[in-house]
């Protein structure tokens, strides 16, 4: 696990402390981890929805089985991982 330092304004620091107290986070790290994970899930969902919309516009039709959905999810996750690696 790596450590990351984040600089926040006083008002944001106060907000984070309030969220930790209000929602029972163990510390700021736990709060930030949850925020990042939620953002990651949101991006994955958006990418999946974009692929579904793209597929709906395609003339070729595919029967959507559990295996097809899982393959699509994996492809989206692979793309997101590749994008995050190339941007870092």
PASEBA-1860 file (N, C-alpha, C; in nm, 3 decimals):
! residues 88
1> XXXXXXXX> 0.085/-0.117/0.000/0.000/0.000/0.000/0.089/0.123/0.000 ~ 0.052/0.221/-0.080/0.130/0.343/-0.089/0.062/0.455/-0.012 ~ 0.142/0.553/0.027/0.091/0.670/0.096/0.085/0.786/-0.002 ~ -0.021/0.866/0.010/-0.038/0.981/-0.078/-0.072/1.100/0.010 ~ -0.002/1.210/-0.008/-0.030/1.333/0.067/-0.123/1.421/-0.014 ~ -0.222/1.477/0.052/-0.318/1.564/-0.014/-0.327/1.694/0.065 ~ -0.313/1.805/-0.005/-0.325/1.936/0.060/-0.469/1.985/0.045 ~ -0.531/2.023/0.156/-0.669/2.072/0.156/-0.675/2.209/0.223
9> XXXXXXXX> -0.770/2.289/0.178/-0.794/2.417/0.245/-0.851/2.389/0.384 ~ -0.852/2.489/0.468/-0.906/2.472/0.603/-1.053/2.429/0.599 ~ -1.129/2.489/0.507/-1.272/2.455/0.501/-1.293/2.310/0.455 ~ -1.212/2.263/0.360/-1.224/2.124/0.317/-1.178/2.028/0.425 ~ -1.073/2.065/0.498/-1.026/1.981/0.609/-1.136/1.968/0.713 ~ -1.202/2.078/0.743/-1.312/2.074/0.841/-1.425/1.986/0.790 ~ -1.457/1.998/0.662/-1.563/1.916/0.605/-1.529/1.768/0.616 ~ -1.405/1.731/0.581/-1.361/1.591/0.590/-1.374/1.542/0.734
17> XXXXXXXX> -1.331/1.622/0.829/-1.340/1.583/0.969/-1.486/1.563/1.012 ~ -1.574/1.648/0.962/-1.717/1.633/0.992/-1.772/1.502/0.935 ~ -1.731/1.469/0.812/-1.779/1.346/0.749/-1.727/1.223/0.822 ~ -1.604/1.230/0.868/-1.546/1.119/0.945/-1.627/1.096/1.072 ~ -1.657/1.205/1.143/-1.733/1.195/1.267/-1.877/1.151/1.241 ~ -1.938/1.210/1.140/-2.080/1.184/1.110/-2.105/1.042/1.063 ~ -2.014/0.988/0.983/-2.038/0.857/0.921/-1.952/0.745/0.980 ~ -1.876/0.777/1.082/-1.802/0.674/1.154/-1.682/0.616/1.082
25> XXXXXXXX> -1.621/0.695/0.995/-1.499/0.647/0.931/-1.388/0.636/1.036 ~ -1.299/0.543/1.014/-1.188/0.523/1.106/-1.092/0.642/1.104 ~ -1.071/0.696/0.985/-0.980/0.810/0.969/-1.001/0.871/0.830 ~ -0.923/0.975/0.800/-0.936/1.042/0.671/-0.902/0.948/0.556 ~ -0.808/0.860/0.577/-0.769/0.765/0.473/-0.887/0.678/0.432 ~ -0.962/0.628/0.528/-1.078/0.544/0.499/-1.184/0.623/0.422 ~ -1.202/0.748/0.460/-1.298/0.834/0.391/-1.256/0.856/0.246 ~ -1.131/0.890/0.223/-1.082/0.914/0.088/-1.084/0.786/0.004
33> XXXXXXXX> -1.052/0.674/0.064/-1.058/0.547/-0.009/-1.199/0.521/-0.059 ~ -1.297/0.545/0.027/-1.436/0.524/-0.015/-1.475/0.619/-0.127 ~ -1.430/0.744/-0.120/-1.460/0.840/-0.227/-1.400/0.795/-0.360 ~ -1.276/0.751/-0.356/-1.209/0.708/-0.478/-1.276/0.583/-0.535 ~ -1.311/0.489/-0.449/-1.378/0.367/-0.495/-1.515/0.399/-0.556 ~ -1.587/0.492/-0.496/-1.717/0.533/-0.550/-1.699/0.598/-0.687 ~ -1.596/0.679/-0.701/-1.568/0.742/-0.830/-1.533/0.637/-0.934 ~ -1.455/0.539/-0.895/-1.416/0.431/-0.986/-1.541/0.353/-1.033
41> XXXXXXXX> -1.628/0.319/-0.938/-1.752/0.248/-0.974/-1.837/0.331/-1.070 ~ -1.845/0.460/-1.043/-1.924/0.550/-1.128/-1.869/0.552/-1.270 ~ -1.737/0.563/-1.283/-1.674/0.565/-1.416/-1.696/0.432/-1.488 ~ -1.686/0.322/-1.417/-1.711/0.191/-1.477/-1.855/0.181/-1.526 ~ -1.948/0.229/-1.446/-2.090/0.226/-1.484/-2.115/0.313/-1.606 ~ -2.055/0.432/-1.609/-2.071/0.521/-1.725/-2.015/0.457/-1.851 ~ -1.900/0.393/-1.839/-1.839/0.328/-1.955/-1.926/0.213/-2.003 ~ -1.981/0.136/-1.911/-2.068/0.025/-1.947/-2.194/0.077/-2.016
49> XXXXXXXX> -2.252/0.184/-1.963/-2.372/0.241/-2.024/-2.342/0.293/-2.164 ~ -2.226/0.353/-2.184/-2.187/0.401/-2.317/-2.176/0.285/-2.414 ~ -2.120/0.173/-2.368/-2.108/0.056/-2.454/-2.246/-0.001/-2.488 ~ -2.336/-0.001/-2.391/-2.472/-0.050/-2.416/-2.540/0.039/-2.520 ~ -2.528/0.169/-2.504/-2.589/0.261/-2.601/-2.528/0.242/-2.740 ~ -2.396/0.224/-2.744/-2.330/0.200/-2.872/-2.383/0.071/-2.934 ~ -2.401/-0.030/-2.852/-2.453/-0.157/-2.901/-2.596/-0.146/-2.951 ~ -2.675/-0.061/-2.888/-2.814/-0.043/-2.930/-2.821/0.023/-3.068
57> XXXXXXXX> -2.719/0.098/-3.103/-2.718/0.164/-3.233/-2.660/0.074/-3.342 ~ -2.604/-0.037/-3.304/-2.543/-0.131/-3.397/-2.652/-0.214/-3.465 ~ -2.631/-0.243/-3.591/-2.730/-0.322/-3.665/-2.726/-0.469/-3.626 ~ -2.608/-0.518/-3.588/-2.593/-0.658/-3.548/-2.646/-0.675/-3.406 ~ -2.729/-0.771/-3.384/-2.788/-0.795/-3.252/-2.718/-0.911/-3.182 ~ -2.699/-0.897/-3.051/-2.634/-1.000/-2.970/-2.728/-1.037/-2.856 ~ -2.743/-1.164/-2.830/-2.821/-1.210/-2.715/-2.735/-1.185/-2.590 ~ -2.790/-1.109/-2.495/-2.714/-1.069/-2.376/-2.726/-1.174/-2.267
65> XXXXXXXX> -2.632/-1.264/-2.265/-2.624/-1.367/-2.162/-2.538/-1.315/-2.047 ~ -2.536/-1.388/-1.937/-2.450/-1.350/-1.824/-2.304/-1.346/-1.868 ~ -2.265/-1.437/-1.954/-2.127/-1.442/-2.001/-2.093/-1.318/-2.084 ~ -2.185/-1.274/-2.167/-2.162/-1.154/-2.248/-2.148/-1.031/-2.158 ~ -2.237/-1.020/-2.058/-2.229/-0.908/-1.964/-2.096/-0.909/-1.891 ~ -2.053/-1.024/-1.845/-1.927/-1.032/-1.772/-1.810/-0.995/-1.862 ~ -1.812/-1.039/-1.986/-1.706/-1.004/-2.080/-1.703/-0.853/-2.103 ~ -1.821/-0.792/-2.112/-1.827/-0.646/-2.131/-1.772/-0.575/-2.008
73> XXXXXXXX> -1.810/-0.620/-1.890/-1.759/-0.558/-1.766/-1.607/-0.568/-1.760 ~ -1.556/-0.686/-1.794/-1.412/-0.706/-1.790/-1.341/-0.616/-1.891 ~ -1.397/-0.601/-2.008/-1.338/-0.514/-2.110/-1.335/-0.369/-2.062 ~ -1.443/-0.324/-2.001/-1.449/-0.188/-1.949/-1.345/-0.169/-1.839 ~ -1.336/-0.265/-1.748/-1.237/-0.255/-1.639/-1.095/-0.254/-1.695 ~ -1.069/-0.335/-1.796/-0.937/-0.338/-1.858/-0.905/-0.204/-1.923 ~ -1.004/-0.146/-1.991/-0.983/-0.015/-2.054/-0.957/0.093/-1.950 ~ -1.034/0.091/-1.843/-1.015/0.190/-1.737/-0.877/0.174/-1.671
81> XXXXXXXX> -0.837/0.052/-1.649/-0.705/0.027/-1.589/-0.595/0.077/-1.682 ~ -0.608/0.052/-1.810/-0.508/0.097/-1.907/-0.505/0.249/-1.913 ~ -0.623/0.312/-1.905/-0.631/0.459/-1.908/-0.568/0.518/-1.784 ~ -0.594/0.460/-1.667/-0.539/0.514/-1.544/-0.389/0.495/-1.539 ~ -0.337/0.386/-1.595/-0.192/0.363/-1.597/-0.124/0.462/-1.690 ~ -0.186/0.492/-1.805/-0.125/0.582/-1.902/-0.131/0.728/-1.857 ~ -0.226/0.760/-1.769/-0.236/0.899/-1.721/-0.151/0.925/-1.598 ~ -0.093/0.821/-1.537/-0.013/0.841/-1.417/0.134/0.853/-1.448
END
